[in-house]
Amino acid sequence: MNSESEIIQQLQNKDQQALSLVYDRYSGAVYGVILRICKEEALAQDILQEVFMKVWNKSDQYNAKKGKFFTWIYQIARNSTLNA
């Protein structure tokens, strides 16, 4: 299995399989965060999709020196939910 740093590199190179791996690895936890904030399943599902599109589109902005990858995704999810 690919390490997280390898997956991030693939994601930043716009490898769609890497996005699928990131989704598989983190979507459950991210969905839980979103649902706790918005408390509405349909909205949470929409926001989850939006979050992973942002992860895909902004993957080049992730910097490992500033924090963990999950923390970066968590912040995107939190901000997207609060702004929904």
C-alpha positions in Angstrom: 0.0 0.0 0.0 1.2 3.5 -0.7 2.4 5.7 2.1 0.5 8.9 2.8 3.3 11.0 1.4 3.3 9.0 -1.8 -0.5 9.4 -2.1 -0.2 13.1 -1.5 2.5 13.4 -4.2 0.2 11.4 -6.6 -2.7 13.6 -5.7 -0.7 16.8 -6.4 0.2 15.3 -9.8 -3.5 15.0 -10.5 -3.6 11.2 -10.3 -7.3 10.3 -10.0 -6.5 7.0 -8.3 -4.8 9.0 -5.5 -8.0 10.9 -5.0 -9.9 7.6 -4.7 -7.4 6.4 -2.1 -7.7 9.6 -0.1 -11.4 9.4 -0.3 -11.4 5.8 0.9 -9.0 6.6 3.7 -10.6 9.8 5.1 -14.2 10.1 3.9 -15.7 8.4 6.9 -14.0 10.6 9.4 -14.6 13.8 7.3 -18.3 12.9 7.0 -18.5 12.5 10.7 -17.0 16.0 11.3 -19.4 17.5 8.7 -22.5 15.8 10.1 -21.7 16.9 13.7 -21.6 20.5 12.5 -24.6 20.6 10.1 -26.7 17.8 11.6 -28.4 17.1 8.3 -27.5 14.0 6.3 -28.3 15.2 2.8 -26.4 18.5 3.3 -23.5 16.6 4.9 -23.3 14.3 1.8 -23.2 17.3 -0.5 -20.6 19.0 1.5 -18.5 15.9 1.6 -18.4 15.8 -2.2 -17.5 19.5 -2.2 -14.7 18.9 0.3 -13.1 16.3 -1.8 -13.4 18.4 -4.9 -11.5 21.1 -3.0 -8.9 18.6 -1.9 -8.4 17.7 -5.6 -8.3 21.3 -6.8 -6.2 22.6 -4.0 -3.9 19.7 -3.4 -0.9 21.8 -4.5 -1.6 24.1 -1.5 -1.0 21.3 1.1 2.3 21.8 2.9 3.5 18.9 5.2 5.6 21.4 7.1 2.5 23.2 8.3 0.6 20.2 9.6 -0.7 16.7 9.0 -2.7 15.9 5.8 -5.8 14.9 7.7 -5.7 18.2 9.6 -5.6 20.1 6.3 -8.6 18.1 5.0 -10.4 18.6 8.4 -10.0 22.4 8.1 -11.4 22.3 4.5 -14.4 20.3 5.8 -15.0 22.5 8.8 -14.8 25.7 6.8 -17.0 24.3 4.0 -19.6 23.2 6.5 -19.6 26.5 8.4 -20.0 28.4 5.1 -22.8 26.2 3.8 
